[in-house]
Amino acid sequence: MSQDEIDAVRIVNEMRARGGLGALAIDPRLTAAARAKAADLSASGRFAHNSPTLGDPFSLMRSFGVRYGYAGENLARGCGGAYSVCAAWAASPEHFANIMFPKYSAAGAANVDGVWCMMFAG
């Protein structure tokens, strides 16, 4: 993970702490799945949760060995670095709900050529 990707998880954990929630552990399998998703979106020019090559986010996580009871995904592009993308997610009710979902315990983040993907599981 790049420092920017680590910072994104740290900033998300700061948001969670302000809301009284526990920190998310960085999971290397979620990170690898997020990297695959961000790379696919960057290479294809598509921007959607479901990919014709990778499938939906949940099957993608499972293909990387992630076992979960709850899972989610945040995407962004054109946001720049970790602070900017986290601010954008915090301003979006749907993305912020993923960040603050109390049943998540792990996350992985990736930024490939300005396309961000953060995956959550618990």
FENCOR-V839935 format. One record per residue. N is the residue number from 1. RES is the residue in three letters. PSI is psi in degrees with one decimal (none if undefined). OMEGA is omega in radians with two decimals (NA if undefined). NEAR is the number of other C-alpha atoms within 10 Angstrom. Layout:
BEGIN
N:RES:PSI:OMEGA:NEAR  N:RES:PSI:OMEGA:NEAR
END
This chain:
BEGIN
1:MET:143.1:3.05:15  2:SER:164.1:3.08:10  3:GLN:-37.0:3.12:8  4:ASP:-40.5:3.12:16  5:GLU:-40.5:3.06:20  6:ILE:-42.3:3.13:15  7:ASP:-36.7:3.13:17  8:ALA:-43.7:3.11:24  9:VAL:-39.2:3.11:24  10:ARG:-44.5:-3.14:18  11:ILE:-42.1:3.06:17  12:VAL:-42.2:3.13:22  13:ASN:-33.6:3.06:20  14:GLU:-40.6:3.08:16  15:MET:-44.7:-3.14:19  16:ARG:-41.5:-3.14:19  17:ALA:-40.3:3.10:13  18:ARG:-26.7:3.11:10  19:GLY:7.1:3.11:11  20:GLY:16.8:-3.12:11  21:LEU:156.0:3.10:18  22:GLY:160.9:3.13:17  23:ALA:151.0:3.04:19  24:LEU:132.0:3.05:22  25:ALA:145.0:3.03:16  26:ILE:119.9:-3.13:18  27:ASP:121.7:-3.11:17  28:PRO:-28.4:3.11:16  29:ARG:-40.8:3.07:20  30:LEU:-37.2:3.09:25  31:THR:-44.1:3.14:24  32:ALA:-40.0:3.11:18  33:ALA:-42.1:3.11:27  34:ALA:-39.3:3.12:30  35:ARG:-42.8:3.12:23  36:ALA:-43.0:-3.13:18  37:LYS:-47.1:-3.13:32  38:ALA:-40.0:3.12:26  39:ALA:-41.3:3.12:20  40:ASP:-45.8:3.14:19  41:LEU:-41.5:3.14:22  42:SER:-45.5:-3.08:18  43:ALA:-35.6:-3.03:12  44:SER:-22.4:-3.04:11  45:GLY:-4.1:3.08:10  46:ARG:162.3:3.04:12  47:PHE:90.7:-3.09:15  48:ALA:156.3:3.11:13  49:HIS:-32.8:3.12:16  50:ASN:133.6:-3.09:15  51:SER:136.5:3.08:16  52:PRO:-22.0:-3.14:9  53:THR:-32.8:-3.05:10  54:LEU:-11.7:-3.09:16  55:GLY:-161.4:3.14:13  56:ASP:164.3:-3.08:14  57:PRO:-30.7:-3.06:21  58:PHE:-41.7:3.07:20  59:SER:-32.9:3.08:13  60:LEU:-46.0:3.11:20  61:MET:-45.7:3.13:26  62:ARG:-36.5:-3.14:14  63:SER:-19.6:3.07:13  64:PHE:10.9:3.07:16  65:GLY:13.5:3.13:12  66:VAL:126.2:3.04:18  67:ARG:135.1:-3.05:14  68:TYR:157.3:2.92:15  69:GLY:-30.2:3.13:8  70:TYR:143.4:3.14:13  71:ALA:155.3:3.11:21  72:GLY:171.8:-3.09:19  73:GLU:135.6:2.97:19  74:ASN:136.0:3.08:19  75:LEU:154.3:3.03:22  76:ALA:155.4:2.98:20  77:ARG:153.1:-3.14:17  78:GLY:18.8:-3.09:11  79:CYS:-8.9:-3.11:16  80:GLY:-135.1:-3.03:16  81:GLY:-170.4:-3.03:15  82:ALA:-44.3:-3.11:22  83:TYR:-42.8:-3.12:15  84:SER:-44.8:-3.11:13  85:VAL:-39.9:3.13:23  86:CYS:-34.9:3.06:24  87:ALA:-40.7:3.11:14  88:ALA:-44.6:3.12:14  89:TRP:-39.0:3.14:21  90:ALA:-29.2:-3.13:18  91:ALA:-9.4:-3.13:11  92:SER:119.8:-3.10:11  93:PRO:-41.0:-3.11:10  94:GLU:-43.5:-3.14:11  95:HIS:-40.3:3.12:18  96:PHE:-35.9:3.09:19  97:ALA:-38.7:3.07:13  98:ASN:-45.8:-3.13:21  99:ILE:-39.6:-3.02:27  100:MET:7.0:-3.12:20  101:PHE:119.8:-2.98:17  102:PRO:-17.2:-3.09:16  103:LYS:-5.1:3.06:15  104:TYR:141.6:3.12:22  105:SER:-9.4:-3.08:19  106:ALA:157.6:3.12:21  107:ALA:162.2:2.97:27  108:GLY:140.8:-3.10:27  109:ALA:148.0:3.08:31  110:ALA:144.3:3.05:29  111:ASN:111.2:3.12:27  112:VAL:109.8:3.11:18  113:ASP:40.3:3.09:14  114:GLY:2.1:3.05:17  115:VAL:119.1:-3.13:24  116:TRP:142.4:2.96:28  117:CYS:129.0:2.99:27  118:MET:127.5:3.12:26  119:MET:141.6:-3.09:28  120:PHE:147.0:3.06:28  121:ALA:155.5:3.08:25  122:GLY:none:NA:17
END
